[in-house]
Amino acid sequence: MRRAVFLDRDGVLNRAILRDGKPHPPASLADLRLLPGVREACRKLREAGFALILITNQPDIARGAVSAQQVADIHVRLQRFLQLDDVRVCPHDDADRCDCRKPKPGLLLEAARTWSIDLQSSYVIGDRWRDVEASHRAGCQTIFVDYGYRERQPDGPFLRVHSLREAANWILRTVQMGVLQYG
C-alpha cells in the first residue's frame, strides 16, 4: 500500500480570492496564482515517495458560476506543473447531498481504492474545516493551513501551519523520525 498527501486546491496550492473574509476559488486560468513554495513542496513530497492527490470541492460548477471545462482547465495546468498523480473533484453543492463533497470522505476513499492508499499513513492538507473533517472521517493525519478565515473553525486533532511548504517540511521530518506528533 502507498502513502499519499491529499491536497486541497484553493488556499493550499493556489491563492484563494477573499470576499468578506471568506475564500473563493479562481474562476479561470487567468485568476490562478500559485502560493509561494508550492512547487518545491510538491517535489519534495513526491521524492519522499508520496502520491500527490488533489481533492477539491468546486460547488461553483453546480451553481452555474463556472463551467466544468473551466475547472478542468485549471486542474490540467496544476496537474502538469506540480506533477500531481490524480485530481478528484466534487462538482456539487451542499443541497445535492452527495458523498463526495467534503466534509464527507468520499473523494479520499475513492482515491484510496484506486491508488491502493494506506489512509492511516497518509495526510490531508487543507485550509477549511471541511478538509479537516473529511480527513478525520477517512482516518488520515490532518494538517490545517490556517489563514484566519471568518468562518467555522475545525475541530482537532490536527497540526496547524501557515503554508504547504511548512506542512511538507513537517511531514518529511515526521517520516524521517518515524513518529507522529502534533504541536
C-alpha positions in Angstrom: 0.0 0.0 0.0 1.1 3.5 -0.8 1.2 6.7 1.3 -0.3 9.8 -0.1 -0.6 13.5 0.6 -4.1 14.7 -0.3 -4.0 18.4 -1.2 -6.9 20.8 -1.1 -6.7 23.2 -4.0 -7.8 26.8 -3.1 -5.8 28.2 -0.2 -3.3 25.3 -0.2 -1.9 25.2 -3.8 -3.2 28.5 -5.2 -4.4 31.8 -3.7 -8.0 31.9 -2.7 -9.8 35.0 -3.7 -11.1 36.6 -0.4 -14.5 38.3 -0.4 -16.0 39.4 3.0 -13.3 37.4 4.8 -14.3 34.1 3.1 -12.2 32.3 0.4 -13.5 31.8 -3.1 -11.9 29.9 -6.0 -10.3 31.4 -9.1 -12.8 31.3 -11.9 -10.3 30.8 -14.7 -6.7 30.2 -15.6 -6.2 33.9 -15.7 -7.1 34.1 -12.0 -4.9 31.2 -10.9 -1.9 32.1 -8.8 0.2 29.5 -7.1 1.2 30.2 -3.5 5.0 30.6 -2.7 6.9 27.3 -2.2 4.1 25.1 -3.6 6.1 23.5 -6.5 9.1 22.8 -4.3 6.9 21.3 -1.5 5.2 19.0 -4.0 8.6 18.0 -5.5 10.0 17.1 -2.0 6.9 15.1 -1.1 6.9 13.2 -4.4 10.6 12.4 -4.0 9.9 11.0 -0.5 7.5 8.5 -2.1 4.1 10.1 -1.5 1.4 10.0 -4.1 0.1 13.6 -4.6 -3.7 13.7 -5.0 -5.7 16.9 -5.3 -9.1 16.7 -3.6 -11.3 19.7 -4.1 -14.9 20.9 -3.7 -15.9 23.1 -6.6 -19.6 24.0 -6.0 -19.5 26.9 -8.4 -20.0 24.2 -11.1 -23.3 23.2 -9.6 -24.2 26.8 -9.1 -23.5 27.7 -12.7 -20.9 30.3 -11.8 -18.2 28.4 -13.8 -18.3 25.6 -16.3 -16.8 22.1 -15.6 -14.4 22.8 -18.5 -13.1 26.0 -16.8 -12.4 24.0 -13.7 -10.9 21.1 -15.7 -8.5 23.6 -17.5 -7.2 24.7 -14.1 -6.7 21.1 -13.0 -4.8 20.2 -16.1 -2.5 23.1 -15.6 -2.0 22.2 -11.9 -1.5 18.5 -12.6 1.1 19.1 -15.2 3.0 21.9 -13.4 3.0 20.2 -10.0 3.2 16.6 -11.3 0.1 15.5 -9.3 -0.8 11.8 -9.5 -4.5 12.4 -9.6 -7.2 15.1 -9.3 -10.5 14.3 -7.6 -13.3 16.9 -7.8 -16.7 17.2 -6.2 -18.8 19.5 -8.5 -21.8 19.5 -6.2 -23.3 22.0 -3.8 -24.4 21.1 -0.2 -28.0 20.8 -1.4 -27.0 17.9 -3.7 -26.3 15.7 -0.6 -23.6 13.7 -2.4 -21.0 11.5 -0.8 -18.0 13.2 -2.5 -18.4 16.8 -1.0 -16.1 17.4 1.9 -16.6 17.1 4.9 -17.7 13.7 3.7 -14.7 11.5 2.9 -15.9 10.2 -0.4 -13.1 11.7 -2.5 -10.5 10.4 -0.2 -12.0 6.9 0.0 -12.4 6.7 -3.8 -8.8 7.8 -4.4 -7.6 5.3 -1.8 -9.3 2.4 -3.5 -8.0 3.5 -7.0 -4.4 4.0 -5.9 -4.1 1.4 -3.1 -3.5 4.1 -0.5 -3.0 3.4 3.2 -5.1 6.2 4.7 -3.7 5.9 8.2 -0.2 6.7 6.9 -1.4 9.4 4.6 -2.0 13.1 5.2 -4.7 15.7 4.2 -3.6 19.3 3.9 -6.5 21.8 3.8 -7.4 25.3 4.8 -11.0 24.9 5.8 -13.0 22.9 8.4 -14.4 20.7 5.7 -10.9 19.4 4.8 -10.1 18.6 8.4 -13.4 16.8 9.0 -13.1 14.8 5.8 -9.5 13.8 6.9 -10.7 12.7 10.3 -13.6 10.6 8.8 -11.2 8.9 6.4 -8.6 8.2 9.1 -5.8 10.3 7.7 -3.3 12.5 9.5 -4.5 16.1 9.3 -2.7 19.4 8.6 -4.7 22.7 8.7 -3.3 25.7 6.8 -4.7 28.5 9.0 -5.4 31.8 7.3 -7.8 33.0 9.9 -10.9 32.9 7.7 -14.0 34.4 9.2 -15.9 31.1 9.2 -16.4 27.9 11.2 -13.1 26.7 12.6 -12.1 23.0 12.6 -12.1 20.6 15.5 -8.9 18.7 16.3 -6.7 16.9 16.4 -4.6 18.4 13.7 -1.4 20.2 13.1 -1.8 24.0 12.4 0.6 25.5 9.9 0.7 28.6 7.6 1.7 27.2 4.3 2.1 24.0 2.2 5.8 24.5 2.5 5.6 24.3 6.3 3.3 21.3 6.1 5.6 19.4 3.7 8.7 20.1 5.9 6.8 18.8 9.0 5.7 15.6 7.1 9.2 14.9 5.9 10.7 15.4 9.4 8.0 13.2 10.9 8.5 10.4 8.4 12.3 10.7 8.9 11.9 10.3 12.7 9.2 7.7 12.4 7.0 9.4 14.9 3.7 11.3 14.5 3.3 14.2 16.9 1.0 17.2 16.6 2.0 20.5 18.1 
